[in-house]
């Protein structure tokens, strides 16, 4: 029955903001620490690597053709992740070495979309160190649209992990009913929701999704304090003028399949949060409700999902 128990680590940490190399080292340290505490899955917040675009709302981000916006955006792009170039190789190696699975929020600059636009992507790395899915956020939220591009359905995948089936979404796309159902329909019973850092975002929806799906739901948020902006940040003085002392207070938490708290939201605390989940609780709660099983009517309503990776240019084979 050991396979029914899964030990998880919620890595509520701050990035070394917009510093890819330094943030990777911080992530690696958290992976090693999680493994030392017998965790089998470690989860990091949305866009942790290399950081959330807080500057947009602090520096008049919608001003067209702004030199300030162009220079900060270029710095962001320089520190983004190009998976094809091996930017995640050291993290994958640690996953294999320590036999630990990883969900990691990154800012991706994918070559299959030309290599210049940015996506908020959720990467799943299995215990063998293999990248199994890269889910590009379907719809950036509000001012995020000034720096992130909309993704596609290619990464709407679930993965086996012991007795569990895990899947995940980025931030406010967790409020989108149809992507949630796309994961439920594949047998998801452990849902990962990643956030940039606020209990305002996590305290209601975590329990709601758990209750709706009769699954465990883990919300993981990053931290970000005014002091976390590195001195090397372009236009730092302008960013700091309007920056509050706390930009992201965390709020990482876990709800059980009955919608009750396993771990209530934790704020203003950096580090790993460790819990062990029991798969049998999922089976107990599915007795009276299963949203894609005995309590569904596919003859009346169905969801069709396009998983094709989108690309502006397609070439026919010669």
C-alpha positions as CSV (number, residue, x, y, z in Angstrom):
1,X,0.0,0.0,0.0
2,X,3.0,2.3,0.0
3,X,2.2,3.4,-3.5
4,X,-1.0,5.0,-2.2
5,X,1.0,7.5,-0.2
6,X,2.8,10.4,-1.9
7,X,5.1,12.9,-0.1
8,X,5.0,16.3,-1.7
9,X,7.1,19.4,-1.2
10,X,5.7,22.9,-1.9
11,X,8.7,25.2,-2.7
12,X,7.5,28.6,-1.6
13,X,10.6,30.6,-2.5
14,X,11.5,33.9,-4.2
15,X,13.4,34.1,-7.4
16,X,16.7,35.9,-7.9
17,X,14.5,38.2,-10.0
18,X,15.2,38.1,-13.7
19,X,18.6,36.3,-13.1
20,X,18.3,32.9,-14.8
21,X,21.5,31.4,-13.5
22,X,21.1,32.4,-9.9
23,X,17.5,31.4,-9.8
24,X,18.4,27.9,-11.3
25,X,20.9,27.5,-8.4
26,X,18.2,28.4,-5.9
27,X,15.8,25.9,-7.5
28,X,18.4,23.2,-7.5
29,X,19.0,23.7,-3.7
30,X,15.3,23.3,-3.1
31,X,15.2,20.1,-5.1
32,X,18.0,18.6,-3.1
33,X,16.4,19.7,0.2
34,X,13.1,18.3,-0.8
35,X,14.7,14.9,-1.7
36,X,16.5,14.9,1.6
37,X,13.0,15.2,3.3
38,X,11.8,12.1,1.3
39,X,9.6,14.2,-1.1
40,X,8.7,12.4,-4.3
41,X,7.3,15.5,-6.0
42,X,8.4,19.1,-5.6
43,X,6.4,22.0,-7.0
44,X,7.5,25.6,-7.8
45,X,5.4,28.7,-8.5
46,X,4.3,30.3,-11.7
47,X,7.1,32.0,-13.7
48,X,9.5,31.5,-10.9
49,X,12.3,31.0,-13.4
50,X,13.3,33.8,-13.8
51,X,10.4,35.7,-12.2
52,X,7.0,37.3,-12.6
53,X,6.8,40.6,-14.7
54,X,6.0,42.8,-11.7
55,X,7.5,45.8,-13.5
56,X,4.7,46.1,-16.0
57,X,2.1,47.5,-13.5
58,X,4.8,49.6,-11.8
59,X,6.2,51.4,-14.8
60,X,3.3,52.3,-17.1
61,X,3.7,49.1,-19.0
62,X,1.0,49.9,-21.6
63,X,2.9,53.0,-22.9
64,X,3.5,52.2,-26.6
65,X,7.1,52.2,-27.9
66,X,8.5,53.0,-24.5
67,X,12.3,52.7,-24.2
68,X,11.9,51.6,-20.6
69,X,9.5,48.8,-21.5
70,X,11.7,47.6,-24.4
71,X,14.8,47.5,-22.3
72,X,13.3,45.6,-19.3
73,X,11.5,43.2,-21.7
74,X,14.8,42.5,-23.5
75,X,16.5,41.8,-20.2
76,X,13.6,39.5,-19.3
77,X,14.0,37.7,-22.7
78,X,17.7,37.3,-22.1
79,X,17.0,35.5,-18.9
80,X,14.2,33.4,-20.2
81,X,14.4,29.6,-20.7
82,X,15.1,28.0,-24.1
83,X,14.5,24.4,-23.4
84,X,15.9,23.3,-26.7
85,X,19.2,24.8,-25.7
86,X,19.5,22.7,-22.6
87,X,18.6,25.4,-20.1
88,X,16.8,22.9,-17.8
89,X,19.4,20.1,-18.2
90,X,20.9,20.5,-14.7
91,X,17.4,20.4,-13.1
92,X,16.5,17.3,-15.1
93,X,19.7,15.7,-13.9
94,X,18.8,16.4,-10.3
95,X,15.4,14.9,-10.8
96,X,16.9,11.7,-12.0
97,X,19.7,11.6,-9.4
98,X,17.2,12.1,-6.5
99,X,14.3,10.1,-8.0
100,X,12.0,13.1,-7.6
101,X,9.3,14.5,-10.0
102,X,9.1,18.3,-10.5
103,X,6.5,20.9,-11.6
104,X,8.3,24.1,-12.4
105,X,6.9,27.5,-13.6
106,X,9.2,29.1,-16.2
107,X,9.3,31.9,-18.7
108,X,9.8,30.0,-22.0
109,X,11.3,31.4,-25.2
110,X,10.6,28.5,-27.5
111,X,12.3,28.0,-30.8
112,X,9.2,26.5,-32.4
113,X,7.6,29.9,-32.2
114,X,10.5,31.7,-33.7
115,X,12.6,32.1,-30.5
116,X,11.6,35.6,-29.5
117,X,8.2,35.6,-27.9
118,X,7.7,34.6,-24.2
119,X,5.3,32.1,-22.7
120,X,4.4,31.4,-19.1
121,X,4.9,27.6,-19.1
122,X,4.5,24.9,-16.6
123,X,7.0,22.1,-17.0
124,X,6.7,18.6,-15.7
125,X,9.9,16.6,-15.2
126,X,9.4,12.9,-14.2
127,X,11.5,10.9,-11.7
128,X,13.8,9.8,-14.5
129,X,14.7,13.4,-15.3
130,X,12.7,13.5,-18.6
131,X,10.6,16.5,-19.5
132,X,7.1,15.0,-20.1
133,X,5.1,18.1,-20.8
134,X,5.5,21.8,-21.3
135,X,2.1,23.6,-20.9
136,X,2.1,27.1,-22.2
137,X,-0.4,29.3,-20.3
138,X,-3.5,29.5,-22.5
139,X,-4.5,33.1,-21.7
140,X,-2.2,35.6,-20.0
141,X,-4.1,37.7,-17.5
142,X,-4.5,41.5,-17.7
143,X,-1.1,43.2,-17.9
144,X,0.7,39.9,-18.4
145,X,-0.5,40.3,-22.0
146,X,2.0,43.1,-22.5
147,X,4.9,40.6,-22.1
148,X,3.6,37.1,-22.4
149,X,2.1,35.3,-25.5
150,X,-1.0,33.0,-25.4
151,X,-0.2,29.3,-25.4
152,X,-2.0,26.3,-26.8
153,X,-3.4,22.9,-25.8
154,X,-0.3,20.8,-26.4
155,X,0.6,20.7,-22.7
156,X,-2.8,19.7,-21.4
157,X,-1.5,16.4,-20.2
158,X,-1.5,14.3,-17.1
159,X,1.2,12.0,-15.7
160,X,1.3,8.8,-13.6
161,X,3.0,9.2,-10.2
162,X,2.6,6.2,-8.0
163,X,-1.1,5.6,-7.7
164,X,-1.8,9.3,-8.5
165,X,-2.5,11.0,-11.8
166,X,-1.1,14.5,-11.8
167,X,-1.8,17.5,-14.0
168,X,-1.5,21.3,-13.7
169,X,-2.5,24.8,-14.8
170,X,-1.0,28.2,-14.5
171,X,-2.6,30.9,-12.2
172,X,-5.9,32.3,-13.5
173,X,-6.4,29.6,-16.2
174,X,-7.3,27.5,-13.1
175,X,-10.5,29.5,-13.2
176,X,-11.2,28.3,-16.8
177,X,-13.7,25.4,-16.5
178,X,-12.9,23.7,-19.8
179,X,-9.1,23.3,-19.3
180,X,-9.9,21.8,-15.8
181,X,-12.3,19.3,-17.4
182,X,-9.6,18.5,-20.0
183,X,-7.4,17.3,-17.2
184,X,-10.2,15.6,-15.2
185,X,-11.2,13.6,-18.3
186,X,-7.7,12.1,-18.4
187,X,-8.0,10.8,-14.9
188,X,-6.4,13.6,-13.0
189,X,-6.8,13.2,-9.2
190,X,-3.9,15.4,-8.0
191,X,-4.2,18.9,-9.5
192,X,-1.3,21.4,-9.4
193,X,-2.1,25.1,-9.5
194,X,0.9,27.4,-9.7
195,X,0.7,31.1,-8.9
196,X,3.1,34.2,-8.8
197,X,2.4,34.7,-5.1
198,X,-0.7,35.7,-3.2
199,X,-3.1,34.0,-0.8
200,X,-5.8,36.2,-2.3
201,X,-5.5,34.0,-5.4
202,X,-5.2,30.6,-3.6
203,X,-7.4,30.7,-0.5
204,X,-10.8,30.2,-2.4
205,X,-10.0,28.4,-5.6
206,X,-7.9,25.6,-4.1
207,X,-10.8,24.3,-2.1
208,X,-13.2,24.9,-4.9
209,X,-11.3,22.8,-7.5
210,X,-10.8,20.1,-4.9
211,X,-14.5,20.0,-4.1
212,X,-15.5,20.1,-7.8
213,X,-13.0,17.4,-8.9
214,X,-12.9,15.3,-5.7
215,X,-9.1,15.5,-6.1
216,X,-6.2,16.8,-4.1
217,X,-5.3,20.3,-5.1
218,X,-1.9,21.8,-4.4
219,X,-1.5,25.5,-4.9
220,X,2.1,26.7,-4.9
221,X,3.0,30.4,-5.0
222,X,6.3,32.3,-5.1
223,X,7.4,35.1,-2.8
224,X,8.5,38.5,-3.9
225,X,9.6,41.4,-1.6
226,X,10.8,44.8,-2.5
227,X,14.3,43.8,-1.2
228,X,14.3,40.9,-3.7
229,X,14.9,43.2,-6.8
230,X,18.6,42.8,-7.7
231,X,20.7,45.8,-8.2
232,X,21.4,44.7,-11.7
233,X,17.8,45.2,-12.7
234,X,17.3,47.7,-15.6
235,X,15.5,50.8,-14.6
236,X,15.5,49.6,-11.0
237,X,14.9,53.1,-9.5
238,X,11.7,53.5,-11.5
239,X,10.4,50.1,-10.5
240,X,11.0,50.7,-6.8
241,X,9.2,54.1,-6.8
242,X,5.8,52.3,-6.8
243,X,6.8,48.9,-5.5
244,X,5.1,47.9,-2.2
245,X,7.2,46.2,0.4
246,X,5.5,42.8,-0.4
247,X,4.6,42.0,-4.0
248,X,4.0,38.3,-3.4
249,X,3.2,36.9,0.0
250,X,2.9,33.2,-0.9
251,X,-0.3,31.5,0.1
252,X,0.8,28.0,-0.8
253,X,-1.7,25.4,0.4
254,X,-3.3,21.9,-0.1
255,X,-6.9,20.9,-0.1
256,X,-8.1,17.4,0.1
257,X,-10.6,15.6,-2.1
258,X,-13.5,16.7,0.2
259,X,-12.5,20.3,-0.2
260,X,-11.2,20.7,3.3
261,X,-7.7,22.0,4.1
262,X,-4.8,19.6,4.4
263,X,-2.5,22.6,4.6
264,X,-4.0,26.1,5.0
265,X,-2.4,28.9,3.1
266,X,1.0,29.9,4.4
267,X,2.1,33.5,3.9
268,X,5.3,35.5,4.3
269,X,7.3,32.3,5.0
270,X,10.1,31.1,2.6
271,X,11.0,27.4,2.4
272,X,9.6,24.0,1.8
273,X,6.2,22.8,3.0
274,X,6.0,19.0,3.3
275,X,2.9,16.8,3.3
276,X,2.0,13.2,2.6
277,X,-1.2,12.5,0.6
278,X,-3.2,9.3,0.7
279,X,-4.7,8.2,-2.6
280,X,-7.5,6.2,-0.9
281,X,-9.1,9.5,0.1
282,X,-9.7,10.2,-3.6
283,X,-11.6,6.9,-4.0
284,X,-13.7,7.6,-0.9
285,X,-14.8,11.0,-2.2
286,X,-15.5,9.7,-5.8
287,X,-18.2,7.5,-4.3
288,X,-20.8,10.2,-4.4
289,X,-19.4,12.4,-7.2
290,X,-17.1,11.9,-10.2
291,X,-17.3,14.8,-12.7
292,X,-16.2,12.8,-15.7
293,X,-17.4,9.4,-14.5
294,X,-20.7,8.3,-13.0
295,X,-21.8,11.9,-12.5
296,X,-21.4,13.0,-16.1
297,X,-23.6,12.8,-19.3
298,X,-21.3,12.6,-22.3
299,X,-24.3,11.9,-24.5
300,X,-25.5,15.4,-23.7
301,X,-22.3,17.5,-23.2
302,X,-18.8,16.8,-24.4
303,X,-15.5,18.7,-24.5
304,X,-13.3,18.5,-27.6
305,X,-9.6,19.6,-27.1
306,X,-7.1,20.6,-29.7
307,X,-3.7,19.4,-28.5
308,X,-1.8,20.5,-31.6
309,X,1.3,22.6,-31.0
310,X,0.5,25.9,-32.7
311,X,3.0,27.4,-35.2
312,X,2.8,30.3,-37.6
313,X,4.6,28.5,-40.4
314,X,4.2,24.9,-41.5
315,X,6.4,23.3,-44.1
316,X,5.3,20.3,-46.2
317,X,7.9,17.6,-46.6
318,X,9.6,17.5,-50.0
